[in-house]
Amino acid sequence: MQISGTTLALIQLGAVFFGLGVLGRIAGRIGLSPIPLYLLGGLLFGTGGLIELHEVEEFIHIASEIGVVLLLLLLGLEYTAGELVTGMRKSWIAGLLDLVLNATPGVIVALWLGLGPTGAIAMAGVTYISSSGIVAKVLNDLGRLGNRETPVVLSILVFEDLAMAIYLPVLTAVLAGVGFMAGLTTVGIALVAVTLVLIVALKYGRYVSAIVASEDREIFLLKLLGSALLVAGVASAVQVSAAVGAFLLGIAISGATAHEATKILEPLRDLFAAMFFVLFGLSTDPATIPPVLGWAILLVVVTTVTKLYTGWWAAKRAGASQLGRARAGAALVARGEFSIVIAGLAVAAGAVPDSFAALATTYVLLMAVMGPIAARVVEPVVRATVGRKSKVRIDPNAE
C-alpha cells in the first residue's frame, strides 16, 4: 500500500502530538517541567535520531515560530508597565549583578570551545536568563508565593525579562551579520520602542486593550493572535526581533483584557511552544553531545552557584533570613524556555557551529531538571545546617 505525503504527515504529526502529551503527563507526575522531555523527544526523532520526521518539518518550523511569539506575548501580559518600572527601580543593582555573574561563564566557555563571538553572545543569554515559567510553577507548588523573599525573586525576573527586550535585538543584529552602525540603529530602535510602549501602556493602556478586546471569545482570539503575529512580523522586518515585538504588545494590553487574553492564549502557547522545543531537539544531532557534555556540566555547576549567590545577596539586602536568602537563590537556578528561544534563534540563523546546539541543549536539559530539585532540597539542607550550628553553640562540649 502506497501512502501519500499528506497521509504520512498526518500520521507523523499525530504521533508527535500524542507523544508530547504522554511526555507532559510523565513530567507532571514526577514534578518537573516538560521542557527537558520535549527536547529529548526531539533528539530521538531528529537528525541522527531513531526516526527522522521529514514530512512534518515545515509545519513544526512554522509552529515553532508562532510558539516563540506566544511565549513572549504571554510574558508581556503578566506585567503592567507600572510593575515593570517599579521592578526596575527596586532591582537594577541585583539585576546587573545577575547579568555579570551568569552571562560571563557562557561567554568564557563559548570562546574556549571556539564558537566565535556570535556563539559567545548567544551563549551569554542561554546561561543568563532564568526560566520564569519554571520558577513561578515551583514557587506556587511549594507554597512560597507569600514568602518575604519572593518579591526579590520576582523583581530579578522582571529585570531579566526587560533585559531580553534589549538583548534580543542585539543578538538578531549579530546573527544577521549587519555592520556596526546598522547594529547600533537596531538597538536604538529597540530602546525607543520599549520606551514608547511603556509610556503608551502607562497613559493609554486602556485604549490599546479596547482595540483587541471583545465579548465574543472567537473574535477576541482572532484579534489577539492576528495582532501578535502582525506586530511580531513588523518587528522582525526592522530587525528588532519578532519576540520583542510580541513582548511589547503584551505589556501594552492591561487590566481585565490582559487577564482574559492569558486564559484564552495559554493552551495555544503550550501547544506551539512544545513544537518549538521539539524543533530545537530535532535540529540537534545526539552524536554531538558527548564531546560537550563535560563543558555543559561545568556550566551547570558554575551557574548554579552564581544564581544561588545572586538570590542570596539580593534577599539579604531586602532583610530576608538565611533560609529566605537560600530559597531565593535556589528559585532562580532553573533555565528553560527562553534559553532555548535564544539558542534556537542562533541555530536557525546558521551562524553557530553544530557544537553550540549540543552545548545549549545539554545545558538546558540539566538546568531545567536541576532548578526544581534545588528549590525543593534547599530548605531542609539549610535547616539541617543551621540546626547543627545552633547545637554547636549551645553545647560547649560538642566537637
N, C-alpha and C positions, 0 to 999 in steps of 0.2 A: 504493500500500500504506500503510495506516494503522498507525503504531507506537504501542503503548500507553506510558503514562508509565513503568511499571516496566521495560519493554524499553529505552526510551531512557535511563533512569537507569543500567541495567547497562552499556549501550554507553559512556555518558559516564564512568562510574566506571572501567571497564576501560581506557579511553583515558587517564584521569588516572594510574592506577597504572602503566601501561606507559610513559607519558611520563616519570613521575618516575624510573622505573628507568633509562631512557635518559639523563636528565639527571644522575643519580647516577653513572653509568658515565663520562660525559664529565668530571664533576668529579674523579673518581678518576684519570683519565688525565692531567689537567693539574695534579694535586696540590693541588686546592683543596677546601674544604668544599662540600658540595652545597647548603647553605642559600641562597646567592645565586641559584643556578639555580632552586631551588624557588620562591623569591619572584618571579623573572622569569616562571616558568610561570604563577603565579597572576595576575600583571599582564596576561599575554597573554589569559587566558580569564576575566577577571573584569569588573567594572564598567568600561565604556569600552574593553575589550579587543577581540580579534578575534572571539571566540565566548563567549557567556555561558552558563555551565553551571547553568541554573536547576534542573534535575531532581535534582541531587545536592548542592545547597547544604545541605539539612538534615542529610544524612549527614555531610558534611565538617565541619559545625559541631560535631556531637556527637563525631566522631572527633578533632577538634582539641582539645576539652576533655579527652578521655582522653589525648591526646598530652602536654598540659601536666602532667597528673598523673603520667604515666610518666617524663617528663623529670626532674621534681623527686624522684620516688621513687628513681630510679637514682642521682641525685646524692647523696641521703642514704645510699644503700647503699655509696657509695665511702668514706665516713668512719666511723670508730668515734667514740664520744663522747670517748674519751681523746685521739684525734688532734685533734678539734675544740678541746678545752680547751687542749691544748699549743700548737696553732697560734695560738689567740687570745693566749696569753701571749707568744709569740715575736713576733707580727706586728702587734700592735694599733697601734703608733705608725706603722708603714708603712701599715697599713690605713686609718688616719684620714687620712694624707696623700693616699693614693689616692682616698679618698672626696671630700675637699675639692677636689683638683685636677681630678678627672674628672667630678664631678657638676655643678660650678659652670658650666662652659661650656654645658651643656644647659639649665640654668635661665635663663641670660642670653639665649641665642638664642630660647628659647621665649617669654619675656616680651617681647623685642624684636619678635617676629613677631605678638604679640597672641594667643597661645594660652591666656592666662589662667593663674592659679595652678595649676589642675588639670593643664594641659598642661605647665607648668614642672616640677611634681613628677614627672610621668611621664617627661618628657624627661631629668630628672636621672638616673633609673635606667637609661635607654637608653644614655646616654653613659658612665655609671659602670662598669658591670659587664663584665668581660672574658668571653669565651666559654671556659669551662673545657674544653668538648669540643674546640674547635679547638686550644687551647693544648696540651692533652695529646697530641693527634694529631701536632702539629708537633714537639713535644719528642721523641716516640717516633720519628717519621720521620727526624729529624736526629740521632738517637743521643745526645741530651743529657740523658737521664733521670738519668745518674750524675754530671753536672757539679756543681761546687761551688755554683753559683748557683741550681740547680733547686729545692732546698728553700725558698729565698726566694720564688721564683715561686709554688710550691705553697701556701706559708703565706699569701700575699696572696690567692690564690684562695679559700682556706678562709675568710679574713676576709670576703671579698665574699659568699660563699655564706651565711654566718651573718648578715651584714647584710641579706640578702634576706629572712630569716625575720622581721625587724623591719620592713623597708621595705614588703613586700607587704601586710601588714595595714593599714599607714598608707595606702598607695595605695588599697586596697579601700574603706577608710572614706571617703576623699576622693571616690572615684568614686561611692560610694553617696549622697553628699551628706548624711551624718549630721552632727549637731551636734558642738560641741567636746567636750562631756562624753562623748557616745557614742563619739567618736573615741578619746578617752583610754581608755575602757573596752576598746575593741577592741585597742589597743596593749598595755594591761595584760594582757589575756587571752593575747595572743601571747607576751609576755615570760614569763608564768607557764608557758605551755605549753612553751616552749623550755627553760626551767629544769627543769621536771619531767621532760621527755623525756631530757635529758642525765643527770639523776640516776638515772632508771629504767634507762637504757641502760648507765650505768657499773656499777650494782649488780645489776640484774636482767635484763640484755640477753639472757642465755641462755634465760630463761623466755619472753620475747617471741618469740624465734627459734623456740622449741619449738612455740609455738602455730600458726605458719604453716608450719613445716617438714613435709615428707612425702617418703617414698621414691618415691612414685608421682608422676611429673612432671605428669600431668594434674591430680591433686588439688592438688599444690603450686602450679601455675599458677592454678587457680581460687581457692585461698585467698589467694594473693598479690594477684591482681587485684581480688578481691572486697574484701579488707581495705583496699586502697589507695583504691578508689572510695568505700567506706563512710566511711573517715576523712576523705577529701577533701570528701565531701558534708556531713558533720557540721561540719567546719571552716568550710566556706562558709556554712552555716546560721547560725553565730555570727559571721560576717563577719571571720574570721581569714584567709581565703584558702584555697581548695582546694589550691593549690600548696604552701603552707606545711605543711598537714596531711600531704600526701604526703611532703614532705621530712623531716618529723619521724618519720614511720613508718619511712622508710628508715634513719634514724640508729639507731632502736631495734632494728632487726634487725642482728645481728652475726655474726662468725665464718664458719663454713663455710656457714651458711644464707644469709648475705648474698652470698657468692661464687656459690652455685648460683642464687640469685634473679636476680642480674645476668645470668648466662648465659641463663636462661630468658626474661627480660623484654626483653633488648636488641633482638631482632628486632621485637617488638611496639612498643617505644618508637620505633624508627626508622620504622616504618610510620605510626603515628599522629602522631608529631612532624612527619613530612613533610606530613600533612594539615593540621596547624596552620600551617605556613609557607605552604602553598598558600592556605589560607583568608585569611591576612593579605594576601597578594598579591591575592586575588580582591576584597577589600574596599577596595583602593586604586585609584583612578582614575588611569591613567597621565597624563592631562591635567593633574593637579595637581602633577606632579613638576617640570616646568621652572621654575615660579616659586620653588621652594625649593632648586633644585639648587646654586646658589651658596652658600647657607647651609649645606647639607649638606657641601659641600667644605670650607668654613671650619671646621666642626666636626671633620671628618676630620683636617685639618692640626693644629688646636689639641690635640685629644685624643690624637693620635699622639705629639705632643711631651710632653704631660703623663704619658702612660703610660710613655714612654721614661725620663722623669726619675724617676718613681716606682720603676721597677725598678732604675735606676742607683743611686739613693740607698739603697734597701733592700739591694741587693747590696754596696754599698760598706761599709755598716755590718756586713755579715757577713764582710768581709775578702776579697771577690772581686777579681780583677784587672780592669783596664779593659775587657778583652774580655768577661769574665764579666758585668760590670755592663751593658754594651751588650746582650748576649744576653738578660739578664733583662728589661730594658726592652722589647726588641723582642718577646719572647714574650708580653707582656701586651697587645699592641696590639689583637688581634682582638676584635671584638664579634660576637655571633651569636644563639644560641638564646634566651638569657634576656633580651636586649634586645628581641627580638620578642615574648617572653611578656609583658613589661611593656607594650609598645606595644599588643599585642593586647587586654589587659585594658582599657586606656583606650578603644580604639576600640569594643570590644564594649559597653561601658557607655554609649556615645553621649555621653560627657562632654567630648569634644575635637572641634575642627573638622576638616574633611577634610584641611587642610594638615598636620596633625600626622601622620597616617598616611603621607602622602607624604614628609615630612621623615624620619621614622623608617625607612621602607623604604629610601630612598636612602642614608641614613647607614649602615645595617647592610649593605646591598649592597656599599658601598665598603669598609667596615671588615673585613668577612669576607674580602674579597679582599686588602686591604692587609696584614692580620695575618700570614698565612703568607709573603707576599713579604718583609715587613720582617724576619721571623725568619730567612729564608734569606740575605738580602743583607747583614745587619748584620755578620756575621763577616768576609767579605772586605773590606768597606768599612773596618772598624776596623783590620784587619791592614795594609791599604794605608796608612791614615793614620798608624798607629804606626810603620810602616816608614819612611815619609818623614821623620817627626820624628826617628827614630833616625839616619837618614842625615845630616840637617842637623847633628845634634850631633857626629857622627863626623867629618864633612868640614868643616873650618873655612873652606874656600874656596867652599862652596856659597852660592848667593844666597838 
